[in-house]
Amino acid sequence: MAPTFTNSNGQPIPEPFATQRVGKHGPLLLQDVHLIDSLAHFDRERIPERVVHAKGSGAFGVFEVTDDITDICSSAFLDTIGKKTRTVTRFSTVGGEAGSADSARDPRGFATKFYTEEGNLDFVYNNTPVFFIRDPSKFPHFIHTQKRNPETHLKDPNMFWDYLTSNEESLHQVMILFSDRGTPASYREMHGFSGHTYKWSNKKGEWFYVQVHLISDQGIRNLTNEEAGQLAGSNPDFAQEDLFKNIAAGNYPSWTAYVQVMTEEQAKKVPFSVFDLTKVWPHKDFPLRRFGKLTLNENPKNYFQDVEQVAFSPANTVPYQEPSADPVLQSRLFSYTDTQRYRLGTNYTQIPVNCPVTGAVFNPHMRDGSMSVNGNLGSWPNYLASDKPLNFRAYSLQEDQEVWEGAATPFHWKAIPEDAKQPAALWEVLGRYPNQQQHLAHNVAVHVAGADASIQDKVFAYFGKASPELEKLIKKEVLELSPRK
């Protein structure tokens, strides 16, 4: 049976395009509540877009435990081989607006929400294992340089490269970004990485530093700089289309989940800080250990409801998983939940896609606010009343483990010699694959050719810290593209 057309209050409307007016051609009447209802809603139907990760695609899926890792993590959703947990994943570009092209040279967000029996767990990852910064105070500055010049409102290569060359810890991520991995051929054909170090523990109270890798079972496929540019004009939403069509056709993409594990003693001996987001853990020293598979098998029924309104935060965690002292991760614990309250409202966790499946959210002091729609705990007192008994579940907390001592200090992580070692190693790795070193140099050159000569010189020296050969290749092509007088 066909639904009956109504206004937002449920009142049937006989003619949806008719408006009340004085005579057939006179002015409109303010009493036309159906028209006012429609226009007022239309004026408010856009919510603020995300400051970063504005352009995105998503799908529901399932995570299945494939291997026993209860010796390092006792979270309930990981406690049995074969156990399945419903998920939702959102992929995204980072710097572009909501209408930007999927093919932009940019890291890709890879965020997954696990609806576990102990509450929601969010993996808020990227498709690169490192990032541009390790000092959280730099994040707004960095993002501003990747967006638009406040005077011209244009993307500005001078801003872009001036920031990066002035903050040399970014070199590792920039080399990945300007390799062909900076322009993935689809969301299905890229990996996901925690980037940050996290802490996991078991029921014995033993704890470990970990990093998580989601390895694409479809393999890796990337676009050249020129292919990405062509797609930006011919099909800017190609990654959204690819993901939706493949899932609709039953070609469900999947990723195998691995974890790297490091003890506190090992962390003291590695030649870098485990809290440095610009560094990777060598696989030969910290091998990948498989523990599960993520499969996306269901398209959202409504994009706005399930993708635009989905809210992720690394602060959303479950027992036996905690953040580490990584300063960028620590800042994200606040920033992500804060931006969701701004975008979606203080009760954003009541939106169905963000609701825990436990059915047991109970915090009587956190209620009221705009759009509280879950019953608001009825007549229960809005504090922990002494005459209202409650259960408090105990589990093995990671207490008295890392002991921090020192004066409060305004610490800024300055450049260190180690910053160039992993980029230099990455340059050698790229040399094992056909044309990848040349593509990296070319991709940088065509981007920096539009910058001022003084900025170009900084870029040459910046990449020279990874490889004099790379510096030479970039400089040669830049000067061919933008000859100096």
N, C-alpha and C positions, 0 to 999 in steps of 0.2 A: 504493500500500500504506500502511495506517495506521501511524503511529509507535507504538512500544512505550513505555508509561509506565514511568519509572524514577525513582530518587532522584538526587541531584546527582552521585553517583559512578558513575552508569550502571547500577546494579543494578536489574533489573526488579522492579516492585512489583505483586503480584497483586490486592490490594484496597486502593485508595488511601485509603478512609475507615475502614478497620479499625485498631484500636489494641490493643496487647498489654496485658492486665490480669490480675489474679488473679481467676479465675472470670469470669462474665458481667458482674458488677456491682461487682467489687472495684477497688482502686486501680491506677493505671497502673504499668507497669514501665519503669525507666530504660533498660533494654536495647532499647527500641523505637527503634532508630536511625532508622527512616524518619520517625516522628513528630518526633523531636528535630531531624532534618535539615530538615524542613519549617518547624518553628517558629523554629529558629535563623536560617534565611534570612529568614523573614518579619520577624523583629525587626530586621533590618539592611537591608531593601530600600529604605529612604528614604535618600538622601544629603542633605547640607546644601543647602538652597535658596540661590540666589544672594542676596547681601545687597541688591543692586539688580538690576532686570531679572528678577525671579523668575518673573513670569507671561509666558509666551511661546509663539509658534507658529513653525513652520519648514517649509522645503521645499528640495529640491535643484533645481538649474537649470544654466544655461549662460550664460557671458558671451562675446559675439562682438564682435570689433574691427570697427568700421564706418568709421573714419577714421584716417589715418596721423598719429600724434603722436610719431614717433621723433625728431623734432627737439627734443622736450622730455623724453622718457622712453624709455630703452632697455631696459626690462624685457622679457624674452623673450616673455611672453605677449601683449605689445602690438606685436610686431614685424611682423605681417603682417595686412593687411585680410582679413577673413573667418575669421581664426583663432579657435577656440573653446576655452574653458576650463571645466571642470566646477566648479560652485559649490554651496555650501549657505548658506542665509540664515535667520536667526532674527529675528523681530520680537518686540517686548516692550513692556510698560509698565515704568516705572522704579521707582516708589516702593512699589507694592502687593505683598502677599504672593502666593504661588503660587496661592491660591484667590480672588484679587480679581477684580473685573469688568474685562472688556476695554474697557468704555466709560468708565473713570475719566479725569478730567481730569488729564492727565499727558503729558510727552513720550513718544514711542515710540522704542524702540531699533530700529535697522536695521543689523544686522551681517551681513556676507557674507564667507565664506571662499573664496578662489580656490585650487584645487588646481593650481598652476602647475608647469612643469618645473624651476623654480629653487627649489622649496619653497612652503610655504603663505603666502599673503598674506591678511591680514585687514583689511577695511574695517569698523571698529567705529564706526558712524555713528548719528545720531539723525534724527528727522523734522523737526527745527528747525535753522536755520542758526547759531544762537547757543546759549549756555547761561547758567546763573544765576551762575556764578563765573568768576574768572580767577586766583584764588590757590588752589593745590591744598590748602593746609592747611584751607580752609573746607569742603571736601567732606564729611567726616564730620559736621560741625556741621549743614550744610544738609540732608543726607539724614535725620538724626535728627529735624529739625523737620517733615519731610514724612511721617514714620511715626507712631509712637504715643507718647503721653505716658507716661513711666515710672511715674507714680503711678496714673493712671486706666486706662491701656492703651487709650485712645481717641484717635482723630484729634483734634488740638487746633488750632482756628483761631488761637488766640493765639500758640502756638509758630510756626505757619506764617507768619503775617503779621509777627510781631515780627522774625523773622530777615530776611525779605525787605526790609522797610522800613528795617532797620538796615544793609543792604548794597545801596546804590542801584544798583550796577552790574548788579543782577539785573533791572532794570526792562524792558529790551528783551525778554528771554526771557519775563518774566511777562505782558507784553502779548500775545505770541504765544500763550502757554499759555491765557490767558483769552479769547482770540478763539475762534471756532468751530474753529480748527485744533487746539485743545487736546483735541478729542474727534473723531478721525477716524471716518468711517463704515465703514472697513475698512482693513486693511493694504495692500490692493491700490491704494487711492485716496489715497495720501499720498506725499510725496517723501522722499528721504534726502539728508543733507548731512554732509560731513566735519566741518564746524564748525571744527576745528583747521586751522591752516596746516601743510602738509607740504612737503618738499623733494624734487623730482624732478630727474634729470640725464640727459644724453645721453652717448654714447661719446666726444664731444669734450672732456668734462669741464665743459661748460657746465651751470649749475644754475639752478633757478627755484623760487620759492615758488608753491605751488598750493593750491587748494581744489576739492573734487570735489562735484558735484551729481548725484543720481540722480532724474530727473524722471519721474513716473508717466505712462505712456502711457494709462492709464485716466482720467486727469484727477484732480482733487481733489474729494472729497465729504466733508462733515462733518456732525456731529450738532449739534442745538441742546442747550443744557443740559438741557432737559426730556426730549428724546428719549434722551439718554445716561442720565439717571436711570431712565427706564422700562426701558431695555434691561438695566440693572444688575440689575433684579428679574426680568424675564421671560426673559432669555437672556444671562447674564453671560459666556458663552463665544462670543458671536456672531462675533467676529473670527476665532477659530480655525475655527469652522464655515464661515464664508464662504471663507476661504482654502482649506481642504481640499476643499470641494465644488466650487469653481470649477476647481481643478487637476484633480480627478477627472473633471470633465465636459469637460476639454480646453480650458477657457477660461483659457489660461495668462497670468498677469499679467506685464507687462514694464516696464522702466524704461530710459530713454535716459540714458547717462552723458555728462556734460559736465565740463570742467575750466576753472577760472579760473587765469590765469597772471600772475605778477608778478615783475619782476626785483628784484634787491637795490637798485638805484638808485631804482626806483619806490617800494619799501618805505620808503625814507628820506623820501619826500616826501608820503605820504598822511597825513591829519590824525589818525591813530590807529595803534596798534601792531598789526602783523600777528600778534603773539603774544597778542592780547587776544581771548579766546573769546566776549566779549559783543558783538563788532562783526562786521558783514558787509562784504564788498567790493562797492562799487557796480558794477552790471552795465554801466553806461555807460562806466566807466573800465576795467573788466576783464571784457570780454564772455565769455559762455559758449562754449566750443569743444567740439564733439561728438567723442567717440572710441569709443563702444561701446554695446551694448545687453545688459542683464541680463534673462533670462527664467526664470521659475520654472515647471518642467514636470513635476515628480515629487514626489509626496507621500512622506514617510518611511514605511517599512514598520513601524517601531516607534518610538513617540514618545520613550520613555525613552532608547533607544539613540542616536538621531540628533538629538534636539532637547534633551533634558535634559542629555545628556552632551557636547554640542558645546561647545567651549571657544574663545573668541575673545580676542585681545589685539592692540592696536595695535603691540606689539613684534614681532609676526609679520609680517615684511616680506621683500622680495626685492631683488636688486641694482637699483640706480638709483632706489630709493625709500627715503626716510629721514624720521624725525621732524624737526620744526623745534624751535626753542628755546621754544615755547609751554610755560609751566610746568605747566599742567594736563595737557597731553599727555605731558610728561616724567614726571609722577607716575603716569599711567596705564600707562606702559611697565612699571613695577614692579607696580602694584596688580593688574592683570588677570591676569598670569601667577601671581602669588602666590595669588590667590583660587582659581584653578583647581587649583593644587597642594593647597590645603586641601580643596576640594570633592571632587576626583576622584582625588587621589593624585599622587605625584611623577612617575609614568609616564603621565600623562594623554594625552600625545601618541601613545601606542601604541593608544589606543582607536580603532577603525576610522574613525569620523567625523572624528577629528583627525589621522590619519596623513597625512604628505606622500605624494604619489603617485610621487615620484622613485625610491623604492626604494633610495635612497643615503644614508640617515641614518647617519652614521658619526662618532661622537665617543667614542672608547674610554675617556675619563675620566668620562663621564656614563653610569653603568649601575647595576645592582642596584636596591635600593628595592622597595617593595611592588608586586606585580603586574607584574613585568618579564616580558613574554610574547613578546618578539621574537627570542629566541635569546641575548640578552644579550652578543652578540659573541663567544660561544664561548670559545676559548682565547687570543684576541688579548690582549696585555698591556693593563692598565688605565691606561696612560699613553702618551705619544708616544715609543715605543721607537726608539732610533737605528738598529736593524737591521731595521725594518719601514718600507719606503718608502711614502710617501703622496703623492697629488697635491694641490696647492693651486691652486685656480682663481683667476686674477687678473681683476679687472674695474675699471672706472673708479670709484674711490672719490671721494666728495665731500670731498676733503681741502683744508686750507689755504684755506677759502673764507670762512666767517664767522669773524672774529677777535674774540675776547672778551677784555676786559681790565678789571680792577677788583678792588677788595678784596672778600672774602667779606662779605656783608651780609644781615641779616634783613629783606628787603624785603617790605613789604605794600603792594599796589596800592590806594591810597586813592581815594575818589571824585574824578572829574575832570569838568569841564564837558561834555566830549565824551559822557559817559554818557547825557545826556538828548537829544542831537541825533538819533540814529537812532530811539529810541522816538517822538520827536515826528514824524519823517518817516513812521514806520509808522502813526501815528494818521491822518495825511493820506491815506495809501494806502488804509486801511480805509474812508475816506469815499467812495472811488470805487465801492464795492460796496454794494448795497442792504442796509440794516439792520446792517451789520457793526460800526459804531461803537456802535450801541445794544446789540447782543449782547455786545460786550466789557464795556460798563459793567454790564449786567445780570448777566453771569456772575460778575464780581467782587463785585457787591453781594450776591447770594444767598449767596456763600461767606463774605464778611467780616461779614455780619449777625450771625453767631453769636459774633463776637469781642467782647472788652471794649471799652467806649467809648474808652478811651485808645489801644488798638490801632487802632480804626477811624479815629481822627483821624490817626494816622500813615499809614494807608493812603490817606486822602484827599490828604494832602500829597505822598505818594510818587507817585501818578499825576498829580498836578498839575504835576510837573516835565516830564511829556510833553505835557500839555494842560490848561489851566484848565477847558475844556469837559468833558473826561473826568472831572476831579475833581468838578465840579458834578453831572454825571449820576450818578456813583457815590454821592455823598453824599445826594442826594435819595432814591434808592431804598433805601439802607441805613436812613435815618431813618424811612422808611415801614414797612420790615420790622421794625425794632427801635427804636420810639420811645423817646426819653429822657425821664425824669421831670423 
